[in-house]
Amino acid sequence: MERQTKLKAAARFLSMGYSISEVAKAVDLSVEEVTTEVINSQTHTGEDDRTQ
């Protein structure tokens, strides 16, 4: 459950423009975990950089 909360916080920080490495430090996850979350969230919502 704690991991899910961290991932939600990571997604919020990323949407605010923080870098992946800054977000990873802030939520105490690895850069790889945050990167995976970004990829998964874009895949599940159908978003990519071209739509923003």
Secondary structure by P-SEA (a helix, b strand, c coil): caaaaaaaaaaaaaaacccaaaaaaaacccaaaaaaaaaaaaaaaccccccc
